[in-house]
Amino acid sequence: MKIKTMWLVLLVLMFSALNAVAGNKNSGVYILHVDKPLSGVYDRVYKSLEDARFYVVFEPNMGANLARFSKKWGDEYNQNNLSEIRSMVFCNGWYANKVSNLDPTMLGFCPLHITLIEREGKTTVLFNRPGIIAQNSPAKTLLLNIEAEVITAIELGVQ
């Protein structure tokens, strides 16, 4: 029974990942909206990325950095009322080596990153999709695989 349930969950995840990617098919940015605050998503996505062997090497808190300029920028500060902006910079060394062997110009994707934003208690995860940029690259297939693995890790993490 557990194996059937596991396969069903896996199929649902794959279907939702395909739908999310198809919905953003022509967009260079994968976007996932989650009806949870960032604090309820961040650590789980971090762990999910690392479980998928995408190791987080840096965690900029862009919201805190920008807040330092709120007085200086006045009305120009945070016009979309984002309550939090955080990023995860991550890499998989094995994939970085493979990309460098296929097309060193695609090393602009190493490291990769995602950004999580929160507004009104809901989180949006943003991921720049390497497969869109790599259209004419010998590394395109590899980067599409990396993209799919990262998206799967994100989706597993937000559950």
C-alpha positions as CSV (number, residue, x, y, z in Angstrom):
1,M,0.0,0.0,0.0
2,K,2.8,2.4,0.8
3,I,4.4,1.9,-2.6
4,K,1.2,2.6,-4.4
5,T,0.7,5.8,-2.3
6,M,4.3,6.8,-3.0
7,W,3.9,6.3,-6.7
8,L,0.6,8.3,-6.7
9,V,2.3,11.2,-4.8
10,L,5.2,11.1,-7.3
11,L,2.8,11.2,-10.3
12,V,0.9,14.1,-8.8
13,L,4.2,16.0,-8.2
14,M,5.4,15.3,-11.7
15,F,2.1,16.4,-13.2
16,S,2.1,19.6,-11.1
17,A,5.7,20.3,-12.1
18,L,4.9,19.8,-15.8
19,N,1.8,22.1,-15.5
20,A,3.8,24.8,-13.7
21,V,6.6,24.6,-16.3
22,A,4.0,24.5,-19.2
23,G,2.3,27.6,-17.7
24,N,5.6,29.4,-17.7
25,K,6.9,27.6,-20.9
26,N,8.0,30.7,-22.7
27,S,9.0,32.6,-19.6
28,G,12.6,32.7,-18.5
29,V,11.4,32.7,-14.9
30,Y,9.7,29.7,-13.2
31,I,7.1,31.1,-10.7
32,L,5.4,29.2,-7.9
33,H,2.8,30.7,-5.6
34,V,2.4,29.2,-2.2
35,D,-0.4,30.0,0.2
36,K,2.1,30.0,3.2
37,P,4.3,32.7,4.7
38,L,8.0,32.6,3.7
39,S,8.9,31.5,7.2
40,G,6.9,28.3,6.6
41,V,8.5,27.6,3.3
42,Y,12.1,28.7,3.4
43,D,13.8,26.0,5.6
44,R,11.9,23.2,3.8
45,V,12.9,24.4,0.3
46,Y,16.5,24.8,1.6
47,K,16.5,21.2,2.8
48,S,14.8,19.9,-0.3
49,L,17.5,21.5,-2.5
50,E,20.2,20.0,-0.4
51,D,18.5,16.6,-0.5
52,A,18.7,16.9,-4.3
53,R,22.4,17.7,-4.0
54,F,22.1,21.4,-4.8
55,Y,24.1,22.8,-1.9
56,V,23.2,26.2,-0.6
57,V,26.4,28.3,-0.4
58,F,25.0,31.8,0.4
59,E,21.7,33.2,1.7
60,P,21.2,36.9,1.0
61,N,18.4,38.5,2.8
62,M,17.6,41.2,0.2
63,G,14.6,42.5,2.2
64,A,16.8,43.4,5.1
65,N,19.4,44.9,2.9
66,L,16.9,47.1,1.1
67,A,15.2,48.1,4.3
68,R,18.3,50.0,5.2
69,F,17.6,52.5,2.4
70,S,13.9,53.0,3.2
71,K,14.3,56.6,4.5
72,K,16.7,57.5,1.7
73,W,14.4,56.2,-1.0
74,G,11.2,57.5,0.6
75,D,8.2,56.8,-1.7
76,E,10.3,54.8,-4.1
77,Y,10.9,52.1,-1.4
78,N,9.0,48.8,-1.5
79,Q,6.1,50.0,-3.6
80,N,4.8,46.4,-3.9
81,N,4.6,46.0,-0.1
82,L,6.8,42.9,0.0
83,S,7.2,41.8,3.6
84,E,10.2,39.7,2.9
85,I,12.7,39.0,0.1
86,R,15.2,36.2,0.6
87,S,17.4,34.2,-1.8
88,M,19.3,30.9,-1.8
89,V,22.5,30.6,-3.9
90,F,23.3,27.0,-4.6
91,C,25.4,24.7,-6.7
92,N,26.1,21.1,-7.5
93,G,29.8,20.7,-8.3
94,W,29.3,17.6,-10.5
95,Y,26.8,19.5,-12.7
96,A,29.1,22.6,-12.8
97,N,31.9,20.4,-14.1
98,K,29.6,18.8,-16.7
99,V,28.4,22.2,-17.9
100,S,32.0,23.5,-18.1
101,N,32.9,20.5,-20.3
102,L,30.0,21.1,-22.6
103,D,29.9,24.9,-22.8
104,P,32.0,27.1,-20.5
105,T,29.9,30.1,-21.4
106,M,26.9,28.5,-19.5
107,L,28.9,28.7,-16.2
108,G,27.0,31.9,-15.7
109,F,24.5,29.5,-14.1
110,C,26.9,28.4,-11.5
111,P,25.9,29.0,-8.9
112,L,22.2,28.9,-9.5
113,H,19.7,30.9,-7.3
114,I,16.1,31.1,-6.3
115,T,14.4,34.1,-4.7
116,L,11.4,33.9,-2.4
117,I,9.2,36.9,-1.8
118,E,6.3,37.3,0.6
119,R,3.4,39.6,0.3
120,E,0.2,39.4,2.5
121,G,1.4,36.2,4.1
122,K,1.8,34.3,0.8
123,T,5.1,33.3,-0.7
124,T,6.2,33.3,-4.4
125,V,9.3,31.3,-5.4
126,L,11.2,32.6,-8.5
127,F,13.8,30.6,-10.4
128,N,15.6,31.8,-13.5
129,R,15.3,28.9,-15.9
130,P,18.7,27.9,-17.5
131,G,17.1,25.9,-20.2
132,I,15.5,29.0,-21.8
133,I,18.8,30.8,-22.0
134,A,20.7,27.8,-23.3
135,Q,18.6,27.3,-26.4
136,N,21.7,27.2,-28.8
137,S,24.1,25.8,-26.3
138,P,25.7,22.3,-26.4
139,A,24.8,22.2,-22.7
140,K,21.0,22.7,-23.3
141,T,19.9,19.2,-22.5
142,L,22.0,19.1,-19.3
143,L,20.7,22.5,-18.3
144,L,17.1,21.4,-18.9
145,N,17.7,18.4,-16.7
146,I,19.2,20.6,-14.0
147,E,16.2,23.0,-14.3
148,A,13.7,20.1,-13.9
149,E,15.6,18.8,-10.8
150,V,15.6,22.2,-9.2
151,I,11.9,22.7,-9.9
152,T,11.1,19.3,-8.5
153,A,13.1,20.1,-5.3
154,I,11.3,23.4,-5.0
155,E,7.9,21.8,-5.3
156,L,8.7,19.0,-2.8
157,G,10.0,21.7,-0.4
158,V,6.8,23.8,-0.4
159,Q,4.5,20.9,0.5
